[in-house]
Amino acid sequence: MGMAVEMALSHRAPHEVLSEADLEELAQRKPPTKPSLRSCLHKTRCSVSTAKSLLFRFLPFLRWIPRYPVKDWLLGDIVSGFSVGIMHLPQGLAYALLAGLPPVTGLYSSFYPVFLYFFFGTSRHNSMGPFAVISVMIGSVTDSLVPSENFMESVNGSNMTVNEARRDAARVELVATITVLTGIFQVALGLLQFGFVVTYLSDPLVRGYTTAASVHVLVSQLKNVFGVSLGEHSGPLSLFMTFIEICQKLPQTNVGTLVTAIIAMVAIFAVKEFNHQFASKLPMPIPIELITIIVSTGISYGVNLNAKFGISVVGHIPSGLKPPVVPNVSYFGQVVGNAFAIAVVGYAICISLGKIFALKHGYKVDSNQELIALGLCNFLGGFFQCFAISCSMSRSLVQESTGGNSQVAGVISSLVILVTILKIGELFRDLPKAILAAIIIINLKGMFKQFSDIRTLWKSNQVDLMVWIVTFVATLMLNLDIGLGASVAFGLLTVIFRTQLPRYSILGRISNTDVYRDVAEYQMAQEVPGVKIFRSSSTLYFANVELYAEALKKKSGINVDRLIEKKKKALKKLKKQQKKAEKEKAKRKKDTEDGENGPGVAVIELSGAEGSTPPKPTLRTLGLPQPSFHAIILDFSPVSFVDTVSIKILKNIFRDFHEIEADVFIAGCPGPVLAQLERGNFFSSAITKHCFFPSVHDAVLHISGEQCQTLVDLSTRM
């Protein structure tokens, strides 16, 4: 207290004198206290725990790696990683060819992103890396923006040939930019918690899209199977133009290339079927793709297939890793749409597979963190000449079936690829491209099986069948990027269509219960006498609320609008009759006064009815038909939101049914919807919250109680 007084005295002016009230106030003040050591430690602990939580969230491996069961999981992860790494090698080379890039970029894309996923991913069984659908999406961009004809050069002053070195360098630069931009989109969506964006890609849409993409992949590889050179087509109908050109050039088929491709496809298909049939008995699948690559490369080198038979080979594969290169940002404006499409499709495939494995093995996959992980793999990989990656179903199934338990299997597989890049890759320079085409085509078998969805969806849900077919056709005709946009737009239209035309029903009570069901579907459900219970299977908004009102009036069993119109006409007629009667009465009164009483004498007639309010006209007094019900209950349990248009139409519903002497009640209205109604000025003196009930049964009990009370009042009056 003394310190407070001294401080006050030190800050006052020299001539200022403190009053008694000032001294009393200063005496009650507490001196400032220093923060205690405990509070400082508490704040420090809070900040440390928050930082630790964020670190574990963005680097999930820090959470599980200290508890990694080495004895139980390590051997399985090593075997699984080695098996998947063997698969990565041929698929990486093949999918690079599919993307229109040098084969070594497929090896880079099988190493960097797979290794990075170990740190950021949450799925234990997803095998990241090149994927056919993503590769063909990238290939369509490279063909359109960096076509081969831009790199034609004359040889000996007459013949024109493509400078493949310059073309490949330009394409690698373009694809690295697309990959970085794809990663930026995915990381941004993940940080903004927009992982739900993939929900707009329904399962029929994704399956129809990937099936159409597999057709694109197949057609793009036919040139390598037949050994013919084609022009590069892009944009809508490019698939059909490519196929027509292949058919025109069939007489130019290189027989050696065709025979090589057919033998490879038969061998790969047969061994894959063997692996599938005897999966439980084999310790690991026979790596037929790797065996095919090694054998064919050896034969090609020994026989010199390129020189003797004109069979196209992969060519030089540089060994070693390259330093990072900053992408060419000038391409961003040209590829932003393609990058976003690749980002969404890649994530959709990745998260769908991740959730399947997580559900099977009893762990959780964080959808937003998966989006960030995939984005970082693409973003960082783009600096090292990788192309966009996703999750491969075939590799993921092998990773699971061979004993993979965690992301350690991915690290092992990436190390297998690293050894290949550093030491072995250059040995595959004589690998025939027909072998890679055969590997790609055989791996499409799983996606071509999705044609069976047509029969399944025809039996189960024809709207989903329409989504599948429209997606498939649009993707075939409009190409992969525009086709995806058109498919998503059509999918959203089907959602609007379903909400705009929902199922309307009249509910009835199952006797001796509080359960209410559609009377058209349940024989035991009987309508409550005098009460119509109406339900819609959808929410209410501007697109369907007028249809809701029309369906309600139709289901009520009476033409509400016509009855209201008749009532208005009857009231108008009644009003005219009353005016006419008043005029006649006034005229009689005047005649009586003039004829009987003489001048100056006024006679006042006293009538008991005069001055009292006349009874309000009813449908019965007006001679109009009465509805078979006296109350309407609107079941709002399916309603999730309302807008200003639906609030306006709901007011009209209350008004119209009140006109035909029927009360309207709302049951099962969710709290947020009630709040929206209140903000939208729905309530008034005519419509109060007394019309709302927690359930349909509560509303029925209330109406039944009111009806009983009315009957009691009538009986007492009589």
Steps between C-alpha positions, in 0.01 A plus 500: 500500500785736580652441158170581331473828691858592416439429130189714500683785673791476259269532196284788626571860428691696767200717586252206503374375837356147534155480651384246757310310230816475289697370796231242576496381137878471495492306822263241348721446194728196499859542395591329170601140556784328318410185298568187698742232387212250479298714254809555283568128492132431416510738202828351385357148522192605301709649222732198494207256487339700216824499301541128567144431385555695177830323439341156547212602276714606204768233557294194600802266493622664826193357673526138389872443433599492874239225554590306185497124585828399339470127570144470370502738202851555367541173307158536337574862403837402345348216292205721400721798415729287286201348315343840432839645400534228237155602369594869507787452256306381192192708581706814548664457160166416336299785653771751402449383142125546551557859617714574194818539707847341509496165690732628773231742623288197587783375722531842666122501560530155658772616740457857630123509570495147643783585740335832602166330571665314788526828692163658418253219418253329734408190294706192581419308183471755219776453243573845360659562163410522130141410411360434152207745516716788626768419244257511209359831629855639497561349157201684355648830623847431361355402162297821476749755638830346388422305179778320315450706183644801684837323506532384141848540354638428154761228457733526198291791376203284399363255760314642801532333838406584858775625730401276791757648739358852470142374505555287811672788681209733423245239611686428824500873578126525430408191701716608796304827505167312487615275784605791721171681434306180573684475832421863583129437440500189716694656789281813492179293504636287784601800714157657443338174614347454155551126490123471456533632142545141387144422616380666180661210315254221569605138467312446168663818365852392600452148364351626173781752466779249567340253258495763227857598590604135457358512145714811438801309635430199278462707182814701579707180521377341179765689303772328705330162454476531120823695461352790302566871535200730552428868510414648839136588555360699792169649606147361454465189281880452501453138609292420193738684267792300640311172461402582142863582414616169652248311287620685189863408573443132582654396164825662623511278812848389610452124532796461738356760738153342489635149568713630789199674656270198461751257652561737793127552561425127495786424740417782741128419500556128558741549792279768659206259489723234655598745775134574564393135514782390729542820703456315831772246417763735357726688745498794257358552148724397212645832370409424141522863389860529619586161353346604167701824497830323580447219247380731222784745561752213479347366178481850350864564583620162375301492176507877442122519442511873432742475209380172345124525541441871565354436848500826695693493827510723808843647430746663737402507869732731697630368830515699824279766655464850365507823703168676561376745236256786558186452284412741220220707655410648161315173431269547802231686309486235227482194726307623805181315398684177422694521827181540703336205323808283563506612865137402558508169310830394658373574849164328437673176400748525789248565778249241377764224508640627831159483669439147371827374652450701820154349554633150433796527738344717772683831486406854399601700193494879534348626174639854527847378597493258205427797274793690649728195475412439135545871429843513660610188312397662172626848588848387607517230232436760230837660577668166424338436158223277636150492355183499712436180692214330679429160648506180294247231587709213362813601695298573815340155490843340460635711787218379724502135392879459540495607865534879485396660829618860483655776289840335554413276204489815284849598613634156407339516155641849441849373590461225238426770242792711626741214435349463152542871426861505618631175356254289298283739299748557218493126422142527368585716198418209261160430661232489223220755546255226400581324830406813697179532296418136581554563873270806489221320310499193725489720810177655365316173561371611841358825364336327203320276749310811606279457192307252717379804698245560223311181583527556876384861487214414264359276772577724798488869403432630151590860584849382598506303175430823311789668683731210408401498132505880457842517669634221279368651176598858590854392591537305176371783282619815678837370620605453862502859629179635344333162551565515874344847526196393299463186714511692828245749363266217400547333839399821677198531269384154609523615864286803418262276306465263794433782748264675261288188450504323837254242627187643664288289731207508742587337830277284716534365850575137572242413767604510866839654413648844444640389162376666180561358154392554140145369464571402137780265606388368840161333532509527880539878482161672526432870457405689815134609462476868407877541472724493192869433574716602204865415447760576229821300463706812426580837651318819395660766284414723206520222239243265656289692750225586251482133400478423872198729540330353193562142618361585845179638351469200269561248779244670723225362275330833433555774245612766746542782249158441345335485840664829600382655174143379563514638852612840372215504249249393768629769739479759225143393423412503869645848535286625210190342656577663835546842337174456309318398818640801686386734222149350503486522877614862496241579233217333699605684807492833320158427350367405841632818658350720227157329481408420859669736741467833326753779498724568792442172674774236499447140590800296613470125446679291756611164381689243697711405199599853412848592617611137538763339271347271240629139500798434275403312184617140481518250218184337636303826523618592151376167365846383395649149539710450813834314494517159666775626732533785744878491550815463290831381649816567299776254592818712485743229615666470152534880466860614553470866394253754361549815296297820457291355217402192700409717800270706279329189357460353851318816607270457201434138602394612849279772348332278240412217738378749758263630231341153472481469882795262548776567751863437397761358737870423449662198665862388537650831390879504565634783717708667225196505269289657774767768543497567124122535509528748785763707318283495186205665685287189464319544830214748550177532693344242267797258502657443842741248646200326656455337158833314539539160669802274563345203322203403287352305789513804729315704238235227461446484877464879515244504217307209656493683836372820337228305318385333823490838676291647218249213528479549878434874456225432246332244726503738798343777291224268391 
